[in-house]
Structure formats: structure tokens, C-alpha cells
Amino acid sequence: MANNLLSEILEEIKPSKEEEKSLRIIIDEFLKKLSKIPDAKPILGGSGAKNTYLKKTHDADIFVKFNFKKFSGNSIIISDLLHKFLKKNFRKVLRLHGSRDYFQINMNGFTFEIVPILDISTPENAENITDISPLHAKWVKKYSKLTDEIRLAKAFCRAQWIYGAESYINGFSGYVLEILVINYKSFMNLLKASQKWKPKQVIDIMKHHKNPFIEVNKSKLQSPIIVIDPVQPGRNAAAALSEEKYAQFISAAKAFLKKPSKSFFKAKEFDLGKIRSRHRSKNLVILNAKPKPGTYDVEGTKILKAFERISRQLEQHDFKIIDNGWHWDKKSPATLYFAFDKKPLSSERILEGPPIKVKQHAVIFRKKHKKTFVKARRLYAKVKREFRNPQELLKKILKDKQLAGKLSKLEMIR
């Protein structure tokens, strides 16, 4: 039953021959335009090069490989050289900051990310993590028979909102899923194996290490599962994976194995109407956060930090958050929501002071506050509460330049 179901799912997520041909024409045309860059060679990278991309893909990674002998030791300049060429030959070029600056160009609804790298043959020659990307693709392409199994893993994780190693997601990167599927030889085997994973499970498909906990830098082994990069023995490819996303994967895998369904491959849409309905009897606050132009990773992280900072300040002022969350589809402004009890907070709050035995501080505390009392040999004071409902506090928070200044717009819509 599961095999028939997966075959049906694959038909829905795998690009058709016509789509593949159409994408290839668009990409080849773009590569041709880049072919005149001096001392460099443009190539397709990422899931496009590995043939592990999903249906309705509208983006591609392009790596521009600069001559190693000429630029080794001075690779810092290749971003500027690439930028100069792109500005001359394309109407609108967005420069994005990273470990090495790269670029984004949108053409006819298709997004190209153009990454300058050194043309290396071994990982040891890399001067930047991006230099190794073509070697990752080369390794994955050895297992071309498993591309459809990899597609299933990617679609499964995407539907569970656990796909992507960006710092605001901390999920499974495409490369990690490729390694895992290749290691277990199928999508279903991966799901079954996940049910037996132990804490700090090690996946070392190329058997680079006898004991990675001794041989690999400890700072790189903080993730719940250790996936040794087949190309770089000293790297944990799953270093960005959080405990939360790891647990979600195991839970979703268990549920699918128990009762296979197409629903596991279809992402649940963010429904603000359902959230409003669910909290009809509560005090629901909804914010819009519009990120500034930039990489999804950077802007997504700014939205996440804004959400965490707002949550923290609300709790510091005694507002109990019943439910909260945020969603960003990378096209529209992000939506942040917080649900509270409708009843306002009391007009006074209790402020904790120093122990009474610390006399100097106790004297200062009593002078500062009129209504003080002692409980369990510690001073407390009753003070007037500045904010009784969360909207009052949020109005002040949204004026915080340190918070709102990192976003293009941050406003309360309810």
C-alpha cells in the first residue's frame, strides 16, 4: 500500500519531462550570458545539478567558478569582479552579504542566485564553504538512482515545515536529506531508521572516523544527530538542525509509518481566519512584519528575533501568553500573533526586593517604594502597573528603534 501511495505522490512532486526541458532552456540561456566572465566558468549547482529538485521550481543556484591559480589567496575580490560583470549585463542585480558576497537576479518570474567560488578539485583548497558546493553535487550525483527517493524526503520535510537549514528554521537541509537517503538507500528506510535513532546518532556514510566525538571539533557536534559530510570529514552537515525539528521529523515519520497518507506531503496552510476563530473569546493581537530586501535567511532571522523579543517583553510585564506563533511565506509580510486572557491585569504588581539582611540595599528599596512588606525574610513592594493590557505595551514596543529598525515595517493590525 505504501509503495503505491509513494508512486502517486512522486507523480505529484516530480517535474514532468516538459517542465525539465523548459527549466533547462531557461538555465542554459542564463549560463550562456555568464559565459563571457573572464577567468571564470558558470555552472548549475544545488538541487538542479543533482536532479533532486521538486515540481514548480522557480529558482536555481548558479556557481561561477573562478580560476584557482589566479585567485587563490586573493579570493576576496571575486565577488567584486562578478558584481561588475553582472551590473553591465543585467538590469537589476541584488548584492547579498554572506561569508562571501553573492547575487540575486529575477528574470521572468525565475530567481537566480549567483555565487562566486574558486574552481577547486579537493576540499583542502577551499577558501570559503561555498567553494566546496560543486563537490557536494558531484558526490550526490553518483547515486542518481535515488533521486526520486530524495524528492520524497524533501517533499515530506517541506510539508512538515522542517525543511531548510536557515537559522530561522534550523531544519534539515537538502544536502543532509540527500546524505540520509543515500545512507539508508530509500525514503521508507530512512523513516524506519529514525525510530531507532539514539541521542547523538552518528551517520558517517564514508566511514571517515572511528570516533567522531574525539576526531571532530566538539563545537560542530551540538546537533541532535551527527551527519558527517562525505566530502569534508571534519564537518557535521547537520550542525544547524535543532532538537525541535529533529523531534518533529521522528514524530511525523512514526505517524506516517503507522497510517500512510498523502496529507503528510501537503503543507498545512497558515490560516489567520482559523486562528481568529480559535481565539474568539480571547484577547488576540496580530502584527504585520515586513522584512527589508535581502536573503531569506537574514530577513527570516530578523523576524524570528523580533517575535522572540516581543514575547519576552510581554512576559516580563506579567502578560501570560496563551498561544502565539508566526508565519512568513517569503512573499507577503510576516504575521505574528499573540493570544491573552481578556481580563486586564491588576492595577498594581508585586516587585521583588533584596533580602532584609542586606541592610544597605533594603534601606534604598524602602526609600524608593512606599508600599513595602516582608515575606520569607525578603522585601517586596506594591507598585503601580504601567501596562494593564498587552496592546498598551505593544504600542511602546513597536516604537523601539532597535526592534522596528531592523525591519521595513512592524505594525499592529489587531
NORLIN-V190133 format. One record per pair of residues at least 6 apart in sequence whose C-alpha atoms are under 6 Angstrom apart, sorted by the first residue. I is the first residue (numbers start at 1). J is the second residue. Records with the same first field share a line. If there is no record, write none. Layout:
# NORLIN-V190133
I=J / J
This chain:
# NORLIN-V190133
13=54 / 55
14=54 / 55
15=55
39=66 / 67
40=65 / 66 / 67
41=64 / 65
42=63 / 64
43=62 / 63
44=62
45=61 / 62
46=61
47=53
50=137 / 141
52=147 / 151
58=110
59=110 / 111 / 112
60=112
61=113
62=113 / 114
63=114 / 115 / 116
64=116 / 117
65=117 / 118 / 119
66=118 / 119
67=119
68=118 / 119
79=101 / 116
93=105
94=103 / 104
95=103
96=102 / 103
102=114 / 115
103=113 / 114
104=112 / 113
105=111 / 112
117=131
118=131
149=186 / 187
150=178
153=187
155=265
156=265
157=163
159=265 / 266 / 267
162=171 / 245
163=171 / 172
164=171 / 172 / 173
165=171 / 172 / 173 / 240
166=297
168=300 / 301
170=240 / 241 / 242
171=241 / 245
181=187
183=205
184=190
191=253
194=250
200=224 / 225
201=225 / 226
202=226
203=227
204=228
206=230
208=233
216=234
223=239 / 241
224=243
226=236
227=236 / 237 / 238
228=235 / 236
229=235 / 236 / 237
282=340 / 341 / 342
283=339 / 340 / 341 / 342
284=338 / 339
285=337 / 338 / 414
286=336 / 337 / 412 / 413 / 414
287=335 / 336 / 411 / 412 / 413
288=334 / 335 / 410 / 411
289=333 / 334 / 409 / 410
290=333 / 408 / 409
291=299 / 407 / 408
292=407 / 408
321=339 / 340
322=339 / 340
323=338 / 339
324=337 / 338
325=336 / 337
326=335 / 336
327=334 / 335
328=334
344=388 / 389
345=388
347=385
348=383 / 384 / 385
349=382 / 383 / 385
350=381 / 382
351=380 / 381
352=380
353=379 / 380
354=378 / 379
355=377 / 378 / 379
356=362 / 377 / 378
371=381 / 382
372=380 / 381
373=379 / 380
387=393
404=410
